[in-house]
Amino acid sequence: MTKLPELYVAVDVEADGPIPGPYSMISLGMAVVGRPELTFYTELRPISDDFVPEALAVSGLDRDRLLREAPPAEEAMAAAARWINDLRRIGRPVFLGAPAVFDGMFAHWYFVRFLGKSPFNASGSGLDLRSYWMGRTGCEWVDSRKPLIKQQLQLTDLRHTHHTGEDAVELAHVFDAVLKSRGSEVMQVVAAAVVEDGRLLLVSKNIAPEVFYLPGGKPEDGESAEETLARELNEELGVSPLDMDLLGHVDGTAVLEGVPMRLTVFVTRIDGPPAPAAELAAMGWTNGRDSYIPRLAPAIRDQVLPMLAESGVFGR
Ligand SMILES: Nc1nc2c([nH]c(=O)n2[C@H]2C[C@H](O)[C@@H](COP(=O)(O)OP(=O)(O)OP(=O)(O)O)O2)c(=O)[nH]1
């Protein structure tokens, strides 16, 4: 049997105080990431007489109305648990909070207090939006606030309203965009395979002088691959490409930054003898059997050389 996918359940809580027990959860919203039609909302009858006016004011909910009309906590949490458990037909629910500490603390306490257990798991653990973003981008805590994440993902139109049903949907959208943005993290690099007299041109940079690879580099904004290559050949070697034949794309790990890389390689002739610029540590020509080979970047040695041999350009 194939394993069902994980379903990230964005959970949003409004409360009338900082901790559950002395204070109450007054509304609970949930929404499934990537499945905007799957949402849940309930208000809850307060469980104590105490409340912090400033906390209550955040949601704007009328506590007296909740005392009269909202379902008791047992009933509301049973409905929430049923909704989560129903999701098990299509996936494996995982709690998602922003922050997981506050919303998770209320949700977990309420599930355990009123139902004896949580439909998420025994520990109340789950995902936290900001921690995930820090891990993905390497940013500091202070730069992982939701408004900043929204800015970077062009989601500033998504409103935060303090209505837990709407805010759970907002969180689900943001996390969906965070997940989708992962694919675009691949670093693009364009490189030239220049072959003269049966030898392939290699360079190394000052930052790692013992690692050799093809001349080239990363595109600047708006540049085509060909424009990047022409600029890089000029900057690194003071030459211009005479023609560029796409050899292919190679997916690997960028040897300097250690991040996922897609390398686009062109077979290129150049208009004169290359003269290495200061940013290069060394330049040389390999015949495919010499001491350069062990020092090649893995993507070049393991993927590009076989492609060049296959196409008959070099190494046969
Ligand atoms: N140019 C080039 N880079 C390669 C090859 N193979 C490989 O792993 N890389 C890696 C090395 C680096 O991690 C990254 C390219 O970085 P780079 O430092 O050459 O790019 P760049 O000239 O645009 O550098 P910069 O402006 O950031 O200084 O890709 C290759 O064959 N050619």
The ligand as a MOL file (V3000), in Angstrom:
LIG
                    3D

  0  0  0     0  0            999 V3000
M  V30 BEGIN CTAB
M  V30 COUNTS 32 34 0 0 0
M  V30 BEGIN ATOM
M  V30 1 N 31.7960 28.4190 -13.4680 0
M  V30 2 C 31.6160 27.1750 -13.0500 0
M  V30 3 N 31.1440 26.9710 -11.7980 0
M  V30 4 C 30.9950 25.6880 -11.4120 0
M  V30 5 C 31.2830 24.6070 -12.2230 0
M  V30 6 N 31.0620 23.4530 -11.5440 0
M  V30 7 C 30.6440 23.8230 -10.3080 0
M  V30 8 O 30.3510 23.0950 -9.3530 0
M  V30 9 N 30.5890 25.1810 -10.2530 0
M  V30 10 C 30.1850 25.9090 -9.0700 0
M  V30 11 C 31.3060 26.6810 -8.4750 0
M  V30 12 C 30.5470 27.7270 -7.7140 0
M  V30 13 O 30.0530 27.1110 -6.5360 0
M  V30 14 C 29.3980 28.0560 -8.6520 0
M  V30 15 C 29.7530 29.1480 -9.6150 0
M  V30 16 O 30.3290 30.1620 -8.9360 0
M  V30 17 P 31.3210 31.2030 -9.5870 0
M  V30 18 O 32.0870 31.7620 -8.4290 0
M  V30 19 O 32.0890 30.6260 -10.7130 0
M  V30 20 O 30.2570 32.2280 -10.1840 0
M  V30 21 P 30.4340 33.7850 -10.4380 0
M  V30 22 O 31.6250 34.0080 -11.3120 0
M  V30 23 O 29.1120 34.2940 -10.9120 0
M  V30 24 O 30.7890 34.2320 -8.9710 0
M  V30 25 P 30.5020 35.5060 -8.1120 0
M  V30 26 O 30.0540 36.5830 -9.0480 0
M  V30 27 O 29.4670 35.0620 -7.1050 0
M  V30 28 O 31.8470 35.7260 -7.4700 0
M  V30 29 O 29.1860 26.8480 -9.3800 0
M  V30 30 C 31.7770 24.8690 -13.5170 0
M  V30 31 O 32.0760 23.9820 -14.2930 0
M  V30 32 N 31.9210 26.1520 -13.8790 0
M  V30 END ATOM
M  V30 BEGIN BOND
M  V30 1 1 1 2
M  V30 2 2 2 3
M  V30 3 1 2 32
M  V30 4 1 3 4
M  V30 5 2 4 5
M  V30 6 1 4 9
M  V30 7 1 5 6
M  V30 8 1 5 30
M  V30 9 1 6 7
M  V30 10 2 7 8
M  V30 11 1 7 9
M  V30 12 1 9 10
M  V30 13 1 10 11
M  V30 14 1 10 29
M  V30 15 1 11 12
M  V30 16 1 12 13
M  V30 17 1 12 14
M  V30 18 1 14 15
M  V30 19 1 14 29
M  V30 20 1 15 16
M  V30 21 1 16 17
M  V30 22 2 17 18
M  V30 23 1 17 19
M  V30 24 1 17 20
M  V30 25 1 20 21
M  V30 26 2 21 22
M  V30 27 1 21 23
M  V30 28 1 21 24
M  V30 29 1 24 25
M  V30 30 2 25 26
M  V30 31 1 25 27
M  V30 32 1 25 28
M  V30 33 2 30 31
M  V30 34 1 30 32
M  V30 END BOND
M  V30 END CTAB
M  END
